[in-house]
Amino acid sequence: MYKLDLPVDYKEAAAIERRRNMEEQRKSRIFNAKVRTIGIDLQAIEQQKKDKQQQEDYERKRDAAFAADAIRNDKLTMMFERRQEQDMRELNKALNEFRYMHQQPDSRREFDLYDPDYLKKDKPARVSDDDPRCGISSLQKFDGEDLNNKARRKYQQEQLREWSTEQADEKGQAKKNQDQADRLYELKMRELDQRAMELQKAEEDCRRAINEATKDYNLALAREREERERLQKQQEHDDNMTELSNHVFGDVLTENPAVAQSAFGPHRVITDRWKGMSPQELEDIRRKQELQRQEKERLRQEQELREKEFDRQRVANARAAMLLEREQARKQAELERQQAEENRRLAREQKAHLDFMDKEVYTNEPTAAYFMQFNTTTR
């Protein structure tokens, strides 16, 4: 198998960092008394939850796609590795068979130098007078007496031909083995290139999908902004037309006499628009002034009568109040005495209850370490 450098798991590190940030944000919200007691924007939180859920669904689908692709690539890799191991096994088997059939030790040219049966196969020191092993010192063969020249030459040519054939076969087999190894290496490189191209294509598709989603979101924001600007311009245009209509058909330009009447009452007018009172209005004012004078005189007489009656009732009420105050003081003293007695009884009962709680119930008093364990995390 090939050893591959495994990259750092950035997704796992990002998930850990995201959970850590969420925990810090949750602490800031929970331990913030203002946010906890007053509240937060629920609509914004719901929108954030929806966006987060959509993002998590998208991430989960993308991770599932990557996982399926990784499983498929692993299966293909294992299949190709098994096929390569099988090919190597067959190649080694064929190589061993060739060595067993055609490369025995006795077929080598130098086998006679280290043959273990050399002494058994060795010829005697002298076979005949024309023994080719006999040299000059043997005095068995003299210069010019090469009787086995033709046979020796023929034997040498056959031996040279056999060696050439063996070298050619060895060179051809080596070239075949090298071609086989090159073919296997090329197939492996093609497989790795194909796998890299598939991974790159998957990454490009993912990036393209993200860009399309971002583009759609930006287009939606742009359309929303254009619609908002159009409505604002339309509202501004309608307001301008309304203002022009009010000026053209208003009471100022049409000189309506009713414009001098104030909105605070029919007896009040707007001074910068008022043209003066009519005789009928002056007569009404004088008549109303006379009626007001008579009414004021009647009210003064009634006020004097009310003040006399009030003085009489005040004296009677003061006398009755004095009697009531005395009676109330007696009742209040009696109530205070009863309340003091009840408070003493309740104090005795409370003291007995506290003694019972301290001596019988609260026997295990918590220490400071017990209170320090609260409000340390958000869970």
C-alpha positions, -999 to +999 in steps of 0.1 A: +000+000+000+011+036-006+016+058+024-002+091+021+003+122+044-030+127+062-040+164+063-052+182+095-089+177+102-099+214+098-135+206+099-132+190+134-111+219+146-137+244+132-165+225+150-147+226+183-140+263+179-176+270+170-189+252+200-164+271+222-177+304+208-213+294+213-206+285+249-189+319+255-219+337+239-243+317+260-224+327+291-225+364+282-262+361+277-270+342+308-247+360+332-258+394+318-286+405+342-300+431+318-305+406+290-318+379+313-344+401+330-354+425+302-353+400+273-339+398+238-351+400+202-370+367+198-377+373+161-340+378+153-332+347+174-358+326+154-343+339+122-308+330+133-320+295+143-336+290+109-304+302+092-282+280+114-305+250+108-303+256+070-265+259+072-262+227+093-284+208+069-262+220+040-230+211+059-245+177+068-254+169+032-220+181+020-203+159+046-224+130+036-215+135-001-178+138+008-180+107+030-197+086+003-171+098-022-143+089+002-158+054+008-161+049-029-125+060-035-113+038-007-130+008-022-115+016-056-081+020-040-084-013-022-095-031-054-066-017-074-042-025-046-055-061-045-052-063-083-017-049-082-007-074-055-022-102-076-002-090-106+030-088-086+024-123-072+018-137-107+049-119-119+071-133-091+057-167-097+065-165-134+100-152-126+106-181-102+094-206-127+117-191-154+146-193-130+138-229-121+135-239-158+162-218-175+186-206-149+200-237-132+235-234-117+249-260-141+240-238-171+263-210-161+295-203-178+315-202-146+299-233-131+330-253-137+349-231-113+328-239-082+312-272-093+311-294-061+316-325-083+346-310-101+371-337-090+346-364-099+341-351-134+378-342-140+396-361-167+429-378-162+461-359-166+468-374-200+443-392-223+463-395-255+491-380-273+468-354-290+452-344-258+445-307-261+453-302-224+488-311-230+510-280-232+545-274-245+562-288-215+544-321-219+563-328-251+531-345-265+522-318-290+545-296-310+540-263-328+521-268-360+504-300-350+469-285-344+449-315-356+416-305-338+415-269-353+382-274-372+364-291-344+377-266-319+366-237-341+332-253-346+328-259-309+338-223-302+314-209-327+286-230-313+295-220-278+296-183-289+262-187-306+247-203-275+261-175-253+247-149-277+213-166-277+213-167-239+223-131-237+196-121-262+170-141-242+181-126-209+180-091-224+145-097-239+132-110-206+147-080-187+131-057-212+098-075-209+100-073-171+108-036-173+079-029-197+056-048-173+068-027-143+064+005-164+029-004-174+019-011-138+035+022-127+017+041-155-017+025-145-011+035-109-003+070-118-034+072-140-055+059-112-040+086-088-045+113-114-081+103-119-088+102-082-073+137-078-094+150-107-126+136-091-118+152-057-110+185-074-143+183-094-163+176-062-146+205-045-154+228-075-190+217-075-193+224-038-177+258-042-200+265-072-231+257-051-220+280-023-214+308-048-248+303-064-265+304-030-246+336-021-255+351-055-292+343-050-292+358-015-275+390-027-300+393-056-329+389-032-314+417-010-309+439-040-345+434-051-358+441-016-337+473-014-349+485-049-386+478-039-381+497-006-365+527-025-393+527-050-420+527-023-402+555-005-400+576-037-437+569-044-446+580-009-425+611-012-441+619-046-476+614-031-468+637-002-455+664-025-487+662-046-509+663-015-490+694-002-494+712-036-531+703-036-535+716-001-518+749-010-538+754-042-573+745-028-566+757+008-585+784+026-557+809+024-556+812-013-594+809-017-600+836+010-625+816+030-639+837+058-641+807+081-603+805+083-603+831+110-621+807+134-598+791+159-597+754+166-596+761+204-633+772+205-659+792+187-652+822+209-615+824+197-601+836+164-568+837+146-556+873+148-536+873+116-567+862+096-594+880+115-612+909+097-632+922+127-665+915+145-700+921+130-727+942+148-746+910+157-714+896+173-710+928+194-746+927+205-742+891+215-711+900+235-729+928+254-759+905+262-736+877+274-717+902+296-749+913+313-759+877+318-725+870+333-728+899+357-762+887+369-749+851+372-719+864+392-741+883+416-763+852+422-732+831+427-719+856+453-751+854+473-751+816+471-714+816+482-722+836+513-751+813+523-728+782+517-701+798+539-725+804+568-738+768+565-702+756+563-693+774+595-722+759+613-714+724+601-677+729+608-684+736+645-708+706+647-683+683+629-654+695+652-675+686+683-684+652+668-648+646+657-635+653+692-659+626+706-649+602+678-612+608+685-616+600+721-635+568+713-609+559+686-581+565+711-597+541+735-602+514+708-566+520+695-551+515+730-571+483+734-560+471+699-523+479+707-525+460+739-540+430+721-515+432+693-486+434+717-498+403+735-502+385+701-467+396+690-452+382+722-470+349+716-458+348+680-423+357+691-423+327+715-436+304+688-411+317+662-382+313+687-393+277+694-396+270+657-361+285+650-346+264+679-362+233+664-349+241+629-314+249+641-311+219+665-332+192+647-335+201+609-305+222+599-278+201+614-255+201+583-247+237+576-233+243+540-199+257+537-186+284+512-174+256+488-211+246+484-221+280+471-190+284+449-202+256+426-232+276+412-231+300+382-199+286+369-213+272+335-244+278+314-256+242+317 
